[in-house]
Amino acid sequence: MEDELRCPVCCRFFTKPVLMPCAHSLCVACALSCQEPAQNLLPQSMSSACSESDSGTVISDHLSLMDFPDIDKLSIVSETDSGVVCNSRPSSYVGTPSVANIFLQSLQSCSYGIKCTVCERLVFLDENGALSLPTNRVLEAIVHKYQNQSKKVDIKCERCLADHRTATAMCEQCEVFYCDICRDQCHPSEGMYAKHNLVDPTQGEMILKFKRRNSRDHKCAEHPSESLGMYCLSCRLPVCCSCAKDGRHMTHEVQPMPAMCKKQKSELSQNLQALSEKAKSGTEFIQRLKKMADSVSGNCAEFEKTVVAQCDALIEVIKQRKAELLENVAEEKALKVRTLKEQVSDCTSLLQRTTGLLQFCIEVLKESDASSFLQVSPGLISRVVTADANFNKEMELAPRVSPEFELTLDNTPAIHAIQNMSFFQMKAPGSPVIIPEECSCENNSVTIAWAPQMGSVVEAYTLELDDGNGGDFRVVYVGREMICTVDGLHFNSIYNARVKAHNHAGESDYSDIISLQTAEVAWFTFDPSMTHPDVLLSNNNTTITCSTFDHRVALGSVGFSKGVHYWEVTFDRYDNHTDPSVGICRFDVDKSVILGKDERAWSMYIDEKRSWFMHMDEHTNRTDGGIRCGSTVGVLLDLTQHTLSYYVDDVPHGPIAFTNLHGVFFPAVSINRDVQVTLRSGLVPPVDSGSEAEY
C-alpha cells in the first residue's frame, strides 16, 4: 500500500497530511505551495463578474454554475469548520435565479484556492489558506506506523520489581507493558483478562500516543468544554451537542458519532469484502495466464515438429517455403507470448493497486478514533466502490490470445501450388453457449442470444427451433449474427431452441437447449405498415380514424394460427349511420374496400339497428341490435374449434359467425371518416365462450 502513503505532489511519504473536500490528501507544505490567490483560479468571465460585483455593478442572470465545471458541486457555501468554500448544496440554491450572485458573494470572502492535483477540482479557502484544512489523522497515523514498523524500540516492562526486562506485549485495555514473566503472573489469559487484547509493544506505544493526542482533539473548537459526540451529515464533520442544537448545525441532520462510525466501518468492510473476492479471482486468473504463457513454448515445439515433418516430406521446392512457414510460426509465438505477458503485466499492475488500496483500507479500519476515521471513510468508500465496479472490466477476465496453435498444413496440393501454401484452421469450433439473461419472449416472438466457445473461429451459426409442441427441430436462421428474433409463433406455447457453429473444418455439437414460452394472451396494436394510408393512427397506434368517405382497412400487428384469442373495438365516434366492419383477414387482404368484401376477410358489419356477417361479399345471418357512440364489439377467435363469433357490449351477438377457419389470421377493422375506434387487446376470453379451458 506504499502508493497510498505518498503525497501526489512531492511523491514522498506524507508529512502532516491535510484532507481536501474531495477526499484526497496533500502534505501541508505541498498544499501551501499549491495554493494560489482565488482570482487566479477563476474563469475569465467569473473574474470580471467578481470585479463588477465589487464595484457595485449588478451581475447579469446569464452567469451560471456552468461557467465553473472544475468546482465541486457539494454546497453553495460550506459551513464546515475547515474553512473550505465550494459551490452548490443539493435542494438549497441550485436552480434559483440568484445562484450565480450567491456564489460570487461567497467567493469574495475567499483569499486562496487550490486545484487538487489528483481530480483537478477547485477548493477555495479563507485567509488562512491551506492551514485551514483539517489534518488527516488516520493517514498520519498509518504513515507513522509504516515508517516505524521495522525500527526496534526497546520498551521496558512496567511490572518488574527488580530489574526492568524488555516488554514483549501491551494490554490495550489495561494500557500496561508486560514482559513474558510478568504477563503470565499479572495478566493471565483467563478469567477477568480473557477478553483483553494484547498487542506488540511498538504498536501499543503508538496506540497510547494517539489516544493521548486524540483526547486533546476531541473538544469542540467553538465550545471548548464540549466533546465531539455527534456527526453532521450535511457538513461531514464531528460536532458537539451545542453545535447541533443551537449552533450553525442546528438545521442539519446529525447522528451519534459511534453509530455513524459503526455504520461507515460496516459499509467499508462490506465493500472491501467484495473487492477482496475479486482481487482473489484476479490473482488466480493471472496465475492461469502465466501457465498459459509457459505452455505456449511447449505447444509451439510440438507444432514446429509437425510443420518440419510435413515440409521434409515434400520435394526440393518446398524447402524455401518451409523456412517461411517456420518464421511465421515464430512470429505467432512471439506475438502470443508478448500479448499474454502484456496482459499479465496489465493485470498485475491493477491487482497491485487494488491490493494496496485493500491494505490501506484495512489499516484505516483499525483506527479506533471515530472522528479520525470519519474524516476519510466517505472518500475511501467511494474509491472502493469505484474500484469494485471497474475491477472486472479493467482486469479483462479473458485471455487476449489463445495459447494453442490451431493451425495445420495441407500438403496435398501439387508443386505448382506450393508457393501459395498457407495455414488454415485445424479444428471445428466448439459448441456455442446460449446466454439465458439475454433471451426473451414478447407476445408470439422469441429472441435467442448466444456466444461462441472461447478460442473458436466461427464462420456461421445455425439456429434451430421446434414446433412449440415437442415436434422436430427446424432451421430458422443461418448467419454470422449472435442474436435472432423469431416472429409469428403460436401463443401460449413452449419452444425449444438450440444453436450450432461451423467453419470450413467442420461443425460443432449443438448447444444446450433453452426453453422459452410465448405469451398466454396477445397484446397488439394496429400496424401502420399493414394499414391503408388513408387511415390515421394515434394513441400509440390503438386508435384509428379515416380521412375519406370510402371504407379503408386497418390490420393488427399480430397474426394468430393457434389458441383462443379475444379483443374488443370501442366506437369513440359514430356518425351518419355508417357501417363499420370488424373481424379477421389474411395479411394480403384488399385494404381499399369494406372488410369481408373479398375472399381473404371474414367480418361483421353493423349499424345502429342490426348487423350482418360477410365473407366473399356474401351477407348472412342478419341479427337485430346495433351500436352507438361508446359501444364495444368483442371478437372471439377460437382456433382450437376453428370458429369466429362476436359480442356487443359484453353480450353474445348472433350465432357463430364463421367456422372451418385454418391458417394465419390478423385482427382487422374497416371504417370511414364518420367513425373513430379504439382497440383493446390482451383480454381474457369471455367465460361463456366455452373455450376458456383451451386458453
C-alpha positions in Angstrom: 0.0 0.0 0.0 3.0 2.3 -0.2 1.5 4.3 -3.1 -1.4 5.2 -0.8 1.0 6.7 1.7 2.9 9.0 -0.7 1.9 12.6 -1.5 0.8 13.1 -5.1 2.8 16.4 -5.3 6.2 15.6 -3.7 5.9 11.7 -4.1 7.4 11.3 -0.6 5.7 9.9 2.5 3.0 12.3 3.8 4.2 14.8 6.3 1.4 16.4 8.3 -1.2 15.5 5.7 -4.3 17.7 5.3 -7.6 16.4 3.9 -9.2 18.1 0.9 -13.0 18.2 0.5 -12.6 15.8 -2.5 -11.2 13.2 -0.1 -7.7 13.4 -1.4 -4.8 14.4 0.8 -1.6 16.6 0.5 1.3 17.3 2.7 0.6 20.6 4.4 3.8 22.1 2.8 2.7 20.9 -0.6 -0.8 22.3 -0.1 0.7 25.7 0.8 3.0 25.6 -2.3 0.0 24.7 -4.5 -2.4 27.4 -3.2 -2.9 30.5 -5.3 -4.9 33.7 -5.0 -8.5 32.8 -5.6 -8.8 35.2 -8.5 -6.1 33.3 -10.4 -8.2 30.1 -10.4 -11.5 31.6 -11.7 -12.6 31.6 -15.3 -12.2 35.0 -17.1 -15.9 35.6 -17.1 -16.0 34.8 -13.4 -13.2 37.2 -12.5 -14.8 40.0 -14.4 -18.1 39.3 -12.7 -16.4 39.4 -9.3 -14.9 42.8 -10.2 -18.2 44.1 -11.3 -19.7 42.9 -8.1 -17.0 44.6 -6.0 -17.7 47.9 -7.8 -21.4 47.7 -7.1 -22.4 46.6 -10.6 -25.4 44.2 -10.8 -24.4 40.8 -12.1 -26.4 39.5 -15.1 -28.5 36.4 -14.7 -26.8 34.6 -17.6 -23.8 33.9 -15.4 -24.3 30.4 -14.1 -22.6 27.5 -12.5 -22.0 26.0 -16.0 -19.1 28.5 -16.1 -17.3 26.6 -13.4 -17.0 22.9 -14.4 -14.0 22.1 -12.2 -15.6 23.2 -8.9 -17.0 20.7 -6.5 -20.9 21.0 -6.6 -21.3 19.9 -3.0 -22.7 23.1 -1.3 -23.1 26.7 -2.3 -21.3 28.0 0.9 -19.9 25.2 3.1 -20.5 25.8 6.8 -17.7 23.4 7.8 -15.1 24.2 10.3 -12.4 23.6 7.7 -12.8 27.0 6.0 -13.4 25.4 2.6 -15.9 27.1 0.4 -17.5 25.2 -2.5 -20.4 25.9 -4.7 -23.8 24.2 -4.5 -25.7 22.3 -1.9 -28.5 20.0 -3.2 -32.1 21.3 -2.8 -30.7 24.6 -1.5 -29.9 27.1 -4.1 -29.4 25.1 -7.2 -31.8 26.2 -9.9 -32.7 29.6 -8.3 -32.3 32.7 -10.4 -29.7 34.2 -8.0 -27.4 31.2 -7.8 -24.5 33.0 -9.5 -24.9 36.0 -7.2 -24.8 33.8 -4.1 -21.7 32.0 -5.3 -19.9 35.3 -6.2 -20.8 36.7 -2.8 -19.3 33.7 -1.1 -16.1 33.8 -3.2 -15.5 37.4 -2.2 -14.6 36.1 1.3 -12.1 33.6 -0.2 -8.4 34.6 -0.4 -6.8 31.5 -1.7 -7.7 28.4 -3.8 -6.2 25.0 -4.5 -6.6 22.8 -7.6 -6.5 19.2 -6.5 -3.6 17.5 -8.3 -5.5 14.2 -8.5 -9.1 15.0 -9.5 -8.4 18.7 -10.5 -11.3 20.0 -8.5 -11.1 23.6 -7.2 -11.2 24.3 -3.5 -11.5 27.9 -2.2 -10.1 28.8 1.2 -10.2 31.7 3.6 -7.3 34.0 4.6 -5.6 31.1 6.4 -5.2 29.2 3.1 -4.2 25.5 3.3 -3.7 25.8 7.1 -7.5 25.9 7.5 -7.7 22.3 6.0 -8.2 19.6 8.7 -5.4 17.2 9.4 -5.9 13.7 8.1 -5.1 12.0 11.4 -5.8 8.4 10.2 -3.4 8.8 7.3 -0.8 10.4 9.5 -1.0 7.5 12.0 -0.7 4.9 9.3 2.3 6.6 7.7 4.0 6.8 11.1 3.3 3.2 11.8 4.5 2.1 8.3 7.8 4.1 8.7 8.5 2.8 12.2 7.4 -0.9 11.9 10.9 -2.0 11.1 12.5 0.0 13.8 13.4 -1.8 17.0 12.0 0.0 20.1 13.3 -1.1 23.5 10.3 -0.7 25.8 10.7 -1.8 29.4 8.2 -3.9 31.4 6.2 -1.8 33.8 5.6 -4.5 36.4 9.2 -5.8 37.0 10.2 -5.0 40.6 13.9 -5.8 40.5 15.4 -5.3 37.0 13.2 -3.9 34.2 13.1 -6.5 31.5 12.2 -5.7 27.9 8.4 -5.7 27.3 7.0 -8.2 24.9 3.3 -7.2 25.0 1.0 -4.4 26.0 -2.6 -4.8 27.1 -4.8 -2.5 25.1 -7.4 -2.3 27.9 -5.0 -2.0 30.9 -2.5 0.2 29.0 0.3 -1.6 30.7 3.5 -3.1 29.2 4.5 -6.6 30.3 7.5 -8.9 29.9 6.8 -12.6 29.4 7.2 -13.4 33.1 5.0 -10.5 34.4 2.4 -11.2 31.8 2.0 -14.8 33.0 1.9 -13.7 36.6 -0.1 -10.5 36.5 -2.2 -10.8 33.3 -3.3 -14.4 32.7 -5.2 -15.2 29.6 -8.2 -16.5 31.5 -10.7 -15.1 34.0 -11.3 -11.3 34.0 -8.5 -10.8 31.5 -9.8 -13.3 28.9 -11.3 -10.7 26.7 -8.3 -8.3 26.9 -6.3 -7.7 23.7 -2.5 -8.0 23.8 -0.6 -6.2 21.1 3.1 -5.7 20.2 4.9 -3.1 22.4 5.7 -0.9 19.4 2.1 -0.9 18.3 1.0 -0.4 21.9 3.2 2.7 22.2 1.6 4.1 19.1 -1.9 3.4 20.4 -1.1 5.2 23.7 0.5 8.1 21.8 -2.6 8.6 19.6 -5.0 8.1 22.4 -3.3 10.9 24.4 -3.2 13.1 21.3 -6.8 12.4 20.3 -8.1 13.1 23.8 -6.9 16.7 23.2 -8.5 16.8 19.7 -12.0 15.6 20.8 -13.1 19.0 22.1 -15.2 21.4 20.0 -13.4 24.4 18.7 -16.4 26.7 19.4 -17.4 25.1 22.7 -14.1 24.0 24.4 -16.0 22.4 27.3 -18.0 20.2 24.9 -16.8 16.9 23.4 -17.4 16.0 19.8 -20.1 13.3 20.2 -22.3 13.9 17.1 -21.7 13.8 13.3 -23.2 16.3 10.9 -24.3 14.5 7.7 -24.6 17.8 5.7 -21.1 19.1 6.5 -19.5 15.7 7.1 -17.9 16.9 10.3 -17.9 15.8 14.0 -19.8 18.4 16.1 -20.7 18.8 19.8 -24.3 18.8 21.2 -24.3 22.6 21.5 -23.4 23.0 17.8 -26.2 20.5 16.8 -28.9 22.2 19.0 -28.1 25.9 18.9 -25.1 26.5 16.6 -24.6 26.5 12.8 -25.6 22.8 12.5 -29.0 23.1 14.2 -30.9 22.7 10.9 -28.7 19.9 9.7 -29.2 16.2 10.1 -26.9 14.8 12.8 -26.2 11.3 14.0 -24.4 9.9 17.1 -20.8 9.6 16.2 -20.3 6.0 17.4 -23.3 4.8 15.5 -22.2 6.7 12.4 -18.7 5.3 12.7 -20.0 1.8 13.1 -22.2 2.2 10.0 -19.4 3.6 7.9 -17.0 0.9 9.0 -19.6 -1.8 8.2 -20.2 -0.3 4.8 -16.5 -0.1 4.1 -15.9 -3.6 5.3 -18.7 -5.0 3.1 -17.2 -3.2 0.0 -13.8 -4.4 0.9 -15.0 -8.0 1.1 -16.5 -7.8 -2.4 -13.3 -6.2 -3.8 -11.2 -8.7 -1.9 -13.0 -11.6 -3.6 -12.5 -10.0 -7.0 -8.8 -9.5 -6.2 -8.6 -13.1 -5.3 -10.1 -14.2 -8.6 -7.8 -11.8 -10.3 -4.8 -13.4 -8.7 -6.0 -16.9 -9.8 -6.6 -15.6 -13.3 -3.1 -14.1 -13.5 -1.7 -17.5 -12.5 -3.6 -19.2 -15.2 -2.3 -16.6 -17.7 1.3 -17.3 -16.6 0.7 -21.0 -17.1 -0.8 -20.4 -20.5 2.2 -18.3 -21.4 4.6 -21.1 -20.3 2.6 -23.6 -22.3 3.0 -21.6 -25.5 6.6 -22.7 -25.9 5.7 -26.4 -25.4 2.8 -26.2 -27.8 5.0 -24.3 -30.2 7.6 -27.1 -30.1 5.0 -29.7 -31.0 3.6 -27.6 -33.8 7.1 -27.0 -35.2 7.7 -30.8 -35.3 4.5 -31.2 -37.3 5.5 -28.5 -39.7 9.0 -29.8 -40.1 7.8 -33.3 -40.7 5.3 -32.2 -43.4 7.8 -30.0 -45.1 10.6 -32.6 -45.1 8.2 -35.0 -47.0 7.9 -32.6 -49.9 10.2 -32.2 -52.8 13.1 -29.7 -53.1 10.9 -26.7 -54.0 9.1 -26.8 -50.6 12.3 -26.1 -48.6 12.2 -22.4 -49.1 8.6 -22.3 -48.2 9.3 -24.4 -45.1 11.6 -21.7 -43.7 9.0 -19.1 -44.4 6.4 -21.1 -42.5 8.7 -21.6 -39.6 9.3 -17.9 -39.5 5.5 -17.3 -39.4 5.2 -19.8 -36.5 8.0 -18.0 -34.6 6.2 -14.6 -35.2 3.0 -16.2 -34.0 4.8 -17.5 -30.9 6.4 -14.1 -30.2 3.0 -12.4 -30.6 1.2 -14.8 -28.3 3.9 -14.6 -25.6 4.2 -10.9 -25.9 0.4 -10.4 -25.8 0.0 -12.7 -22.8 2.9 -11.2 -20.9 1.5 -7.7 -21.6 -1.9 -8.9 -20.2 -0.1 -10.4 -17.2 1.7 -7.1 -16.7 -1.5 -5.0 -17.0 -3.5 -7.3 -14.7 -0.6 -7.4 -12.2 -0.5 -3.6 -12.1 -4.2 -3.5 -11.5 -4.0 -6.1 -8.8 -1.1 -4.3 -7.1 -3.1 -1.1 -7.0 -6.2 -2.9 -5.7 -4.2 -4.8 -3.1 -2.6 -1.5 -2.0 -6.0 0.0 -1.6 -7.2 -3.1 0.3 -4.3 -3.0 2.8 -4.6 0.7 3.3 -8.4 0.4 4.0 -7.7 -2.5 6.4 -5.3 -0.2 8.3 -7.9 2.6 8.3 -10.5 0.1 9.7 -8.1 -0.4 12.7 -8.5 3.2 13.6 -10.3 3.4 17.0 -10.9 7.1 16.9 -14.3 7.7 15.3 -13.6 11.3 14.5 -10.4 10.5 12.7 -12.0 7.5 10.9 -15.0 9.5 9.7 -12.6 12.1 8.1 -11.5 9.6 5.5 -14.2 6.9 5.4 -16.5 8.6 2.8 -13.7 9.1 0.3 -12.4 5.5 0.9 -15.9 4.1 0.5 -16.2 5.9 -2.8 -12.8 4.7 -4.0 -13.6 1.1 -3.0 -17.0 1.1 -4.7 -15.5 2.6 -7.9 -12.6 0.0 -7.8 -15.1 -2.8 -7.2 -17.4 -1.6 -10.1 -14.5 -1.3 -12.6 -12.4 -4.3 -11.5 -13.8 -6.9 -13.9 -13.7 -4.5 -16.8 -10.1 -3.4 -16.2 -8.9 -6.9 -15.3 -10.1 -8.3 -18.7 -11.0 -11.7 -17.3 -10.4 -13.5 -20.6 -7.1 -14.2 -22.4 -6.3 -11.8 -25.2 -5.0 -14.7 -27.3 -5.2 -18.5 -27.2 -2.1 -20.4 -26.2 -3.0 -23.1 -28.8 -1.6 -23.1 -32.3 -4.8 -24.2 -34.0 -3.2 -24.4 -37.4 -2.1 -27.2 -39.8 -0.6 -27.7 -43.2 -2.3 -29.1 -46.2 0.4 -30.9 -48.1 -1.8 -32.5 -50.8 -1.7 -29.7 -53.5 0.6 -30.1 -56.4 4.1 -28.5 -56.6 2.8 -25.6 -58.7 0.5 -24.6 -55.7 3.3 -24.7 -53.1 4.1 -21.0 -53.4 0.5 -20.3 -52.3 0.6 -22.7 -49.4 -0.5 -21.3 -46.0 -2.1 -22.2 -42.7 -5.8 -22.9 -42.2 -8.0 -23.6 -39.2 -7.2 -27.0 -37.8 -10.3 -27.7 -35.7 -14.0 -27.4 -35.9 -15.4 -24.8 -33.5 -16.7 -25.8 -30.0 -20.4 -25.7 -29.1 -21.8 -22.2 -28.8 -23.2 -21.1 -25.4 -26.7 -19.7 -25.2 -26.9 -16.6 -22.9 -30.2 -17.0 -20.9 -30.2 -13.5 -19.4 -30.3 -12.0 -22.9 -33.1 -14.3 -24.2 -36.7 -13.1 -24.0 -40.3 -13.5 -25.2 -42.7 -10.9 -26.3 -46.2 -11.8 -27.5 -45.6 -14.6 -30.1 -42.0 -13.7 -30.7 -38.9 -15.1 -29.1 -35.3 -13.7 -29.0 -32.3 -16.0 -28.6 -28.8 -14.8 -27.9 -25.6 -16.8 -27.8 -21.8 -16.6 -27.7 -19.0 -18.7 -29.3 -16.9 -21.0 -27.3 -13.6 -19.2 -26.3 -10.9 -19.8 -28.9 -13.2 -21.0 -31.6 -13.2 -19.5 -35.1 -16.8 -19.5 -36.4 -17.9 -18.7 -40.0 -21.6 -19.0 -39.4 -24.2 -20.2 -36.9 -27.4 -22.3 -37.4 -30.3 -21.6 -35.1 -33.0 -24.3 -34.8 -36.4 -24.2 -33.2 -39.0 -26.9 -32.6 -42.7 -26.5 -33.5 -43.8 -25.5 -29.9 -45.5 -28.8 -29.4 -42.5 -31.1 -28.8 -42.0 -31.8 -32.6 -38.9 -31.9 -34.7 -36.4 -29.0 -34.8 -36.3 -26.9 -38.0 -33.7 -24.3 -39.1 -34.9 -20.7 -38.6 -31.6 -18.8 -39.1 -28.2 -19.3 -40.7 -25.6 -16.4 -40.5 -22.8 -14.8 -38.5 -25.0 -12.8 -36.1 -25.2 -14.0 -32.5 -28.8 -12.9 -31.8 -32.0 -13.7 -33.6 -35.7 -12.8 -33.1 -38.3 -15.3 -34.5 -41.8 -13.9 -35.1 -45.1 -15.4 -35.9 -45.1 -18.3 -33.3 -48.0 -19.8 -31.5 -49.3 -18.1 -28.4 -49.2 -19.9 -25.0 -46.6 -22.4 -26.3 -43.2 -23.6 -25.1 -40.5 -23.5 -27.8 -37.1 -25.2 -27.5 -34.1 -23.6 -29.3 -30.5 -24.8 -30.0 -27.5 -23.4 -31.9 -24.5 -24.9 -33.6 -21.5 -23.3 -35.1 -19.5 -24.3 -38.2 -16.5 -23.4 -40.3 -14.7 -25.0 -43.2 -13.1 -27.6 -40.9 -16.5 -28.8 -39.7 -19.4 -28.0 -37.4 -19.8 -28.1 -33.7 -22.1 -30.0 -31.5 -25.4 -28.4 -30.6 -25.6 -26.0 -27.6 -27.6 -26.8 -24.6 -31.3 -26.4 -25.3 -33.2 -23.4 -23.9 -37.0 -23.3 -23.5 -39.0 -20.1 -24.0 -42.8 -19.7 -23.5 -44.8 -17.3 -25.6 -47.4 -15.0 -24.0 -50.7 -16.6 -23.0 -52.7 -13.6 -24.3 -51.9 -11.4 -27.3 -51.0 -7.7 -26.7 -51.1 -5.9 -30.0 -51.9 -2.6 -31.7 -52.8 -1.5 -35.3 -49.8 -2.0 -37.6 -49.0 1.2 -39.6 -47.1 -0.8 -42.2 -50.2 -3.1 -42.8 -52.8 -0.4 -42.7 -54.3 1.7 -45.7 -52.6 5.1 -45.9 -55.9 6.9 -45.6 -56.3 5.5 -42.0 -54.9 7.8 -39.3 -53.4 6.2 -36.2 -53.0 7.8 -32.8 -52.8 6.9 -29.0 -49.8 4.6 -29.6 -51.4 3.0 -32.6 -54.5 1.8 -30.7 -57.0 4.5 -32.0 -57.8 5.0 -35.8 -59.8 7.4 -37.9 -60.1 7.8 -41.6 -59.7 10.7 -44.0 -62.2 9.5 -46.7 -65.8 8.6 -47.0 -64.8 5.2 -48.5 -64.1 2.3 -46.2 -60.4 1.6 -45.5 -58.9 -1.4 -43.7 -56.5 -1.4 -40.7 -54.7 -4.6 -39.6 -53.4 -5.6 -36.2 -49.7 -6.1 -35.6 -50.0 -9.9 -34.6 -51.2 -12.9 -36.6 -52.9 -15.9 -35.0 -52.6 -19.5 -36.0 -53.3 -21.4 -32.8 -55.2 -20.9 -29.5 -58.1 -18.8 -28.3 -57.9 -15.0 -28.6 -60.3 -12.2 -27.7 -60.1 -8.5 -28.3 -62.5 -5.5 -28.3 -63.1 -2.5 -30.5 -64.8 0.6 -28.8 -66.6 3.1 -31.0 -65.4 6.5 -29.8 -67.3 8.4 -32.5 -70.2 7.1 -34.7 -72.0 9.5 -37.1 -74.3 9.4 -40.2 -75.5 5.7 -39.9 -72.4 4.3 -41.5 -71.5 0.5 -41.4 -68.1 -0.1 -39.8 -66.8 -3.7 -40.1 -64.9 -5.8 -37.6 -63.3 -9.2 -38.0 -60.2 -11.0 -39.2 -58.3 -11.3 -42.5 -55.2 -12.6 -44.3 -52.1 -10.4 -44.5 -52.8 -9.7 -48.2 -56.4 -8.5 -47.9 -57.7 -5.7 -50.1 -57.4 -2.7 -47.9 -59.4 -0.3 -50.1 -62.8 -1.9 -49.7 -65.0 -2.8 -46.7 -63.7 -5.7 -44.7 -65.3 -9.0 -45.9 -65.7 -7.9 -49.5 -63.1 -10.4 -50.8 -62.2 -14.0 -50.1 -59.4 -13.0 -47.7 -61.5 -11.5 -45.0 -64.3 -12.6 -42.5 -66.2 -9.8 -40.8 -69.4 -8.4 -39.2 -70.6 -5.1 -40.4 -73.0 -3.3 -38.1 -75.1 -0.1 -37.9 -77.3 1.4 -35.2 -80.1 -1.2 -35.6 -78.7 -4.5 -37.0 -75.7 -6.4 -38.3 -74.7 -9.0 -40.9 -71.8 -11.4 -41.3 -69.9 -11.0 -44.6 -67.3 -13.1 -46.5 -66.5 -13.0 -50.2 -69.2 -10.3 -50.4 -71.9 -12.7 -49.2 -74.2 -11.3 -46.4 -75.6 -13.8 -43.9 -77.3 -14.1 -40.5 -78.9 -10.7 -40.1 -79.1 -10.0 -36.3 -81.1 -7.3 -34.6 -79.2 -4.9 -32.3 -76.7 -2.3 -33.3 -74.2 0.2 -31.9 -74.0 3.8 -30.8 -71.2 6.0 -29.6 -69.4 4.2 -26.8 -70.5 0.7 -27.8 -68.0 -2.1 -27.7 -67.7 -5.0 -30.2 -65.8 -8.1 -29.0 -64.2 -10.6 -31.3 -63.6 -14.2 -30.2 -61.3 -16.2 -32.4 -61.2 -19.8 -31.4 -58.5 -21.6 -33.5 -59.0 -24.7 -31.4 -62.5 -25.1 -32.7 -61.7 -23.0 -35.8 -64.6 -20.6 -35.3 -65.2 -16.8 -35.1 -68.0 -15.2 -33.0 -69.0 -11.8 -31.8 -70.1 -9.8 -28.6 -71.8 -6.4 -28.5 -71.5 -4.6 -25.2 -70.4 -7.9 -23.5 -73.5 -9.8 -24.8 -73.2 -12.6 -27.4 -74.3 -11.3 -30.7 -75.9 -13.7 -33.2 -74.8 -17.3 -33.9 -71.3 -18.4 -34.5 -70.3 -16.3 -37.4 -67.8 -18.5 -39.3 -66.4 -22.0 -39.0 -63.7 -24.1 -40.5 -61.0 -21.4 -40.1 -57.5 -22.6 -40.8 -54.2 -20.7 -41.3 -52.9 -17.4 -40.0 -55.4 -14.6 -39.3 -54.8 -10.9 -38.4 -57.3 -8.7 -36.4 -58.8 -6.1 -38.8 -61.3 -3.2 -38.9 -62.7 -1.2 -41.8 -64.0 2.4 -41.2 -64.6 5.7 -43.0 -64.4 9.3 -41.9 -67.6 9.1 -39.8 -66.1 6.6 -37.3 -63.3 6.5 -34.7 -62.5 3.3 -32.9 -60.0 2.3 -30.1 -58.6 -1.2 -29.9 -58.2 -3.2 -26.6 -56.1 -6.3 -26.7 -54.6 -8.8 -24.2 -58.1 -9.7 -22.9 -59.2 -13.0 -21.3 -61.9 -14.7 -23.4 -65.5 -14.5 -22.0 -66.4 -17.3 -19.6 -69.4 -18.4 -21.6 -67.3 -18.8 -24.7 -66.8 -22.4 -23.9 -63.1 -22.1 -24.8 -61.6 -21.0 -21.5 -60.2 -24.5 -21.0 -58.2 -24.1 -24.1 -57.0 -20.6 -23.2 
